[in-house]
Amino acid sequence: MLDIEVLFTSHLEETVAMILFGIGFSLLLLNRNLIKKIMGLNIMDTAVYLFLTAKGYIYGRMVPILTDGITDPNAYTNPIPDGLVLTGIVVSVSVSALLLSLTIRLYDRYHTLDLDKIIMEWRKEEDA
């Protein structure tokens, strides 16, 4: 049987990423407030970026910048996960900005951030 403490400490970054993802998912799923849902989505994004960064890092290797004449690719880490994380951050900032602007528009129209109330008001408008 594996010792749980050793398992968590040897995979600390992955454990923290999974805990963050669970917190974000529960915020996204269980809250009615649109701002809290957007916060949950951002926490989930952060957890995915932490997980990708933790998996892409190789201990004992250098960043992929050629210095000191070292051309052996085994001396460097893989830059692709870092590029994916940077691209993901740009996309998540754009999605967050779009969601927040839509939330402002919904608040201006329905005067609430409660998703259930917004859906009820929208259905009333559809029936009228």
N, C-alpha and C positions, 0 to 999 in steps of 0.2 A: 504494500500500500504506500502511495506517495504521501510525503509529509506536506500538508497544505501550506505551511509557512514557507517552506523552501520553494514550492511551486509559485507562490505569489511573489516572493522576493526575486526569483530568477526571471520572472516575466512581469516586472512591475509596470512597465509602460503599457503593455497589452492589457493588464488588469485595470489600470486607470482608464484606458480608452473604453473598455467594455462598461465600466461603471458610469462614465460620462455619457456613453451612448444610451444606457438604460435610463439615466436621469432625463436626458433630452427627449427620449421616446415617451416616457411617462408624462412629461410636460406637454408634449404635442398631442398625446392621446386623451389625457384626462382633464385638461383645462378647457373652459369655454371662451376665455378671454383671448382675443386674436393676438395681442402683444405677447402674451405668455406662450402661445403656440409658435410664434416667430422666434422667441428666445429658445424654445425647445429645439427647433430646427437648427438654429445656430450652434447649440451645444452638441447636437448630433454631428454636425459638420466638423466641429473641432475634434471630436472623438475620432472621426475617420481620418483626419489629417495626422493626429497623434499616432494612430495605428500604422498608417502608411510610412510615416517618418521612422517609427521604431523598427518596422520590418525592413526598411531600406538601408538602415545603418549597419555597417559591418565593423565590429570592434577591431582596432589596430590598423585600420586603413586611413588614408588621407583623403581630403577633399579633391575632386578631379580637376586640379589646376596644375599644369605641368611646371614643376620647379626643380631645380638642382639636377636637371637632365634625366630624371627618372621617367622612362617611357613604358615601363612594365604596367599593363592594365590591372594586374593583381595587387598593385600597391594602392589603388584608389577605390573609393566607394562608387556605387552605381548612381549616376545623376538623374536617372529617369524618375524614381519616386519623388525626388525633390521638385522636379519640374511638374509632376502631376499635382503635388500639394500646392505649389504656387498658382497653377492654373485653377485648381479647385477653390482656392481662397478668392481669386478674382471673380469667379462665377458665383460663389456664395454671397459675396458683398453685393453683386448686382441683383441677385435674387432677393436678398434682404431689403435692398432699396425699393425694389418693385413691390414686394409684399407690404412694406410700411406705407408706401404711397397709396396702395389700394386700401389699406386699413384706414388711412386718413379719409379717403373718399367715402368709405362705408360709414365711418363715424359721422361725417358731415351729413350724410343722407338719413341715417337711422338713429343717430344720437345715442348709440351704445356700441360697446365692443364685445358684447356677449353674442357668440355665434348662433345660439339657439333663437334668441330674440330677433336677430337679423333675418334668419331663415323664415321665422313666423311672419314678420313684417313683409318680407318679399313675397311670400305665398298669398298674403292678403292683397298685395298689389296685383298679383297675377289673376286672382279671382275677380277683382273689381273691373 
